[in-house]
Amino acid sequence: MLDGVEVARRTVVVALGILADGRKVVLGLWLGSTENAALSTALLQNLLERGLKVEGRTLGVIDGGRGIRKALTDVFGDLVVVQRCQVHKKRNLLDHLPQSRKAHVARALSAAWASDSAELARRRLKPLLQWLERNGENGAAASLREGMEETLTVLKLELPAPLRGFLVTTNAIENLIGSARRTSRNVTRWRSGDMISRWAAVGLLQAEEHFRRIRGYRHLSLLKRALRADVSKLDATEEAA
């Protein structure tokens, strides 16, 4: 999982890994000016230099930021399979809508993503997309189209519900970043970038001490197997309309 946090008007991008036994571990952080591709690329390359091994396809869970998405492709190529956070996608889509239509669309999205298969999810998303276009909500429709297949990645992997529910959002890394933000909020004078990095690291490591195993961790072997099985279904680019 990758995400960024602003500290003292600078951006810290954080990487969170999940071990085979379900334990979460802070892999690293990198400091820059904005959450762009160069910053995220620097973090990923640093992880590789420090010994992170990527053997075969790996799942990356992100909030949908273009910089992080581009960095994953630039560094790992087709070895990375991306799951876009459904919470962020829903939030971004609803931001395009008037209040009177948000509840209906939110329910339709939740129902689609709760499907037992990617195919069924697409069949449920198609009428929603048509409804948005028919009612002139072109911004929301464009938001739904953009990255839609990557919101269905974990469904394509056909994982058990507990593990699937954990992997479709970036909640785990956002909670981690919240701990780092709380640790540094009492600092009133930032002297350097190194100081920002150190304080962020302290917050991350303190949070790591309280980590628990992820939901559905007993099924992680199925995730590994699915990523190494027939990959054609993961590369699907079917449109919802």
C-alpha positions in Angstrom: 0.0 0.0 0.0 1.2 3.5 -0.9 0.0 6.9 0.2 1.2 10.4 1.1 0.8 12.8 4.0 1.6 16.5 4.2 3.9 17.5 7.1 5.1 21.1 7.4 4.0 21.8 3.8 6.1 18.9 2.5 4.8 15.6 1.3 5.9 12.3 2.8 5.1 9.2 0.8 4.8 6.0 2.8 4.9 2.3 1.8 3.2 -0.3 3.9 3.8 -4.0 3.3 1.9 -7.1 4.3 3.8 -10.2 5.3 2.7 -13.8 4.4 1.5 -14.3 8.0 -0.7 -11.2 7.8 1.5 -8.8 9.8 1.8 -5.3 8.5 5.2 -3.6 8.3 6.3 -0.1 7.4 8.6 -0.5 4.4 9.8 3.1 4.1 9.1 6.7 3.5 10.4 9.4 1.2 10.2 13.2 1.5 9.4 15.6 -1.3 7.5 18.7 -2.3 4.4 17.2 -3.7 2.9 13.7 -4.1 4.2 13.3 -7.7 5.5 10.4 -9.7 9.2 11.3 -9.2 8.7 11.2 -5.4 6.9 7.9 -5.4 9.5 6.5 -7.9 12.3 7.5 -5.6 10.6 5.7 -2.6 10.1 2.5 -4.6 13.6 2.5 -6.0 15.0 3.0 -2.5 13.0 0.0 -1.3 14.5 -2.2 -4.0 18.0 -0.9 -3.2 17.4 -1.8 0.4 16.5 -5.4 -0.4 12.8 -5.5 -1.3 12.3 -8.4 -3.7 9.4 -8.5 -6.2 9.2 -12.0 -7.6 6.2 -12.4 -9.9 3.1 -10.4 -9.8 2.4 -8.2 -6.8 -0.7 -6.4 -5.6 -0.5 -2.7 -5.0 -3.3 -0.9 -3.2 -3.5 2.9 -3.8 -5.9 5.8 -3.5 -5.9 6.6 -7.2 -3.3 9.4 -7.2 -1.8 9.6 -10.7 1.8 10.1 -9.4 1.8 6.9 -7.3 0.0 4.9 -10.1 2.6 6.0 -12.7 5.5 5.2 -10.3 4.3 1.7 -9.8 4.2 1.1 -13.5 7.6 2.8 -14.1 9.4 0.8 -11.4 7.6 -2.6 -11.6 6.1 -2.7 -15.1 3.6 -5.5 -15.6 4.6 -7.1 -12.3 2.3 -4.9 -10.4 -1.5 -5.4 -10.3 -3.3 -2.3 -8.9 -6.4 -2.2 -6.7 -7.8 1.3 -6.5 -9.4 2.3 -3.2 -13.1 2.1 -3.5 -13.7 4.6 -0.7 -11.6 7.2 -2.5 -13.3 6.4 -5.9 -16.8 6.8 -4.3 -15.8 10.0 -2.6 -14.4 11.5 -5.8 -17.4 10.5 -7.8 -19.9 11.9 -5.3 -18.0 15.2 -5.3 -19.4 15.7 -8.9 -23.0 15.3 -7.8 -25.6 17.5 -6.2 -26.7 16.5 -2.7 -30.0 15.1 -4.0 -28.4 12.4 -6.0 -25.5 11.3 -3.8 -27.4 8.8 -1.7 -28.7 6.9 -4.8 -25.3 6.7 -6.5 -23.6 5.7 -3.3 -26.0 2.8 -2.8 -25.5 1.7 -6.4 -21.8 1.8 -6.1 -21.8 -0.2 -2.9 -24.1 -2.8 -4.3 -21.9 -3.2 -7.4 -18.7 -3.5 -5.4 -20.3 -6.0 -3.1 -20.8 -8.4 -6.0 -19.3 -11.9 -5.9 -17.6 -11.5 -9.2 -16.1 -8.7 -11.4 -18.5 -9.6 -14.2 -21.5 -9.1 -12.0 -20.0 -5.8 -10.7 -19.7 -4.6 -14.3 -23.3 -5.5 -15.0 -24.4 -3.5 -12.0 -22.2 -0.5 -12.9 -23.3 -0.3 -16.5 -26.9 1.0 -15.7 -25.4 3.4 -13.1 -23.1 4.8 -15.8 -26.0 5.1 -18.2 -28.2 6.8 -15.6 -25.5 9.4 -14.9 -25.0 10.2 -18.6 -28.8 10.3 -19.2 -29.2 12.8 -16.3 -26.4 15.0 -17.5 -23.9 14.1 -14.8 -21.0 13.8 -17.2 -18.4 14.6 -14.6 -19.5 11.8 -12.3 -19.8 9.5 -15.3 -16.2 10.3 -16.4 -15.0 9.7 -12.8 -16.7 6.3 -12.8 -15.1 5.3 -16.1 -11.7 6.4 -15.1 -9.9 3.5 -13.3 -13.1 1.5 -13.0 -11.4 -1.8 -13.8 -8.8 -1.2 -11.1 -11.6 -0.9 -8.5 -12.5 -4.5 -9.4 -9.0 -6.0 -9.3 -9.5 -7.9 -6.0 -12.8 -9.2 -7.3 -11.0 -10.6 -10.4 -8.6 -12.4 -8.0 -11.6 -14.2 -6.6 -10.5 -13.9 -3.0 -12.6 -14.8 0.1 -14.8 -12.0 1.4 -12.7 -11.1 4.6 -9.5 -10.6 2.7 -11.2 -9.0 -0.2 -12.8 -6.5 2.1 -9.5 -5.5 3.6 -7.7 -5.1 0.2 -10.3 -2.9 -1.6 -9.4 0.2 0.5 -6.4 2.1 1.7 -7.8 2.4 5.2 -4.8 0.5 6.7 -2.2 2.9 5.5 -4.4 5.9 6.1 -4.7 4.9 9.8 -0.9 4.5 9.9 -0.4 8.0 8.4 -2.9 9.4 10.9 -0.6 8.2 13.7 2.4 9.9 12.1 0.4 13.1 11.7 -0.6 13.1 15.4 3.0 12.6 16.5 4.3 15.6 14.6 1.4 18.0 15.1 2.9 19.6 18.3 6.2 20.6 16.5 6.0 24.3 16.0 9.3 24.9 14.2 10.6 22.7 11.4 14.3 23.2 10.8 15.0 20.9 7.8 13.7 18.1 5.6 15.6 15.6 7.7 13.7 16.7 10.8 10.4 16.2 9.0 11.5 12.7 7.9 12.7 11.8 11.4 9.4 12.9 13.1 7.4 11.1 10.4 9.4 7.9 11.0 8.9 8.1 14.7 5.2 8.3 14.3 5.2 5.4 11.8 7.3 3.2 14.1 5.2 3.9 17.1 2.1 3.0 15.2 3.8 -0.2 14.0 4.1 -1.4 17.6 0.4 -1.7 17.8 -0.2 -3.4 14.5 -2.5 -6.5 14.3 -2.7 -9.0 11.6 -5.0 -8.0 8.7 -8.5 -9.4 8.3 -8.6 -12.5 6.3 -4.8 -13.2 6.7 -5.3 -16.9 6.6 -6.3 -16.6 3.0 -3.1 -14.8 1.9 -1.8 -17.9 0.2 -4.8 -17.7 -2.1 -3.8 -14.2 -3.0 -0.3 -15.3 -3.9 -1.7 -18.2 -5.9 -4.2 -16.0 -7.8 -1.5 -13.5 -8.7 0.6 -16.3 -10.2 -2.3 -18.1 -12.0 -3.8 -17.2 -15.4 -3.4 -13.4 -15.6 -5.6 -12.7 -18.6 -8.6 -11.8 -16.4 -6.4 -9.3 -14.5 -5.7 -7.4 -17.7 -9.3 -7.0 -18.7 -10.2 -3.6 -20.0 -13.9 -4.1 -20.5 -15.9 -0.9 -20.4 -19.0 -0.5 -18.3 -20.9 0.7 -21.3 
